[in-house]
Amino acid sequence: MSFPGTLGLMLSFMIGSNSYRCIHRIWRGNIMKKILKNSLFIGEALLGFGSIGASGMIVKAADTSSTTPDPPTTTSATATLTPGTITIKSAPSITFGTVASSADDTNYTSTAFTSPLAVANQGQETGWTVTLAESGFSSTVSGQPSLTGAKLTMGNSTKAPTVAAADADNTSTAPILTSPLAITNSPATIFKAGAGQGIGTFAATYGSGDANLYVPAGDGGGSYTSTLTWTLSNAPS
């Protein structure tokens, strides 16, 4: 970089070429320092200290640094579930139909169950037990003899009745159905849930042939009926 044309010629003539070159070097060094200083100043503005606006003033750049968010606010939701009762929701009657009497010991298979055996537990943690007893098969005709030696069995050895919750998403452990089970006039446990189990509605569904009636030889023909007694207790057996 040198002095402008006319100014350079005049200085060279007046002070000589050697002096001119010395002054020229000093002038050029000062000019370069100013250019460097201005360049650094503008660079700082562009790197975040600010930028030069249209008016020539330094404008502060937007702060893009991250800030710490406020901590989350927490609340609570509460619920109190009061346990209710445990009840037998349904219990089946059993039909063996009309069949031929036999001269020999005979097993008759049931033809229908009117409903499943279902227990509804409204949140009790105690567990529960259902027992079943039968009164014996008496004649429906007054004065006629009862079936002697007849034996009723619930369920069969080939398959157990299905036990399931009424609601598919029930999280409680299902109760246990005893099958097969010989029924007498003494109560026998047929359906039970341990402590903390069998909460909600659970049903044991018998198939049409899931009961057996054994009748020994020597009993006469006729119509007979037995009373089935289903008893619930609010405790596991």
Protein Blocks (a to p, Z undefined) as FASTA:
>chain_A
ZZdfklmmmmmmmnojklmmmmmmmmmmmmmmmmmmmmmmmmmmmnonaccdfkopacdd
ddfbdcdddddddddddddddddddddfbdcdddebjadddfbdcddddfbdfbdcdddd
ehianbpadddddebjadfbghiacdehiacdedjfkbccddddfblklcbdcddddddd
dddfbdcdfbdcdehiaiajddddddfklcccdddehiacddddddddddddfbdZZ
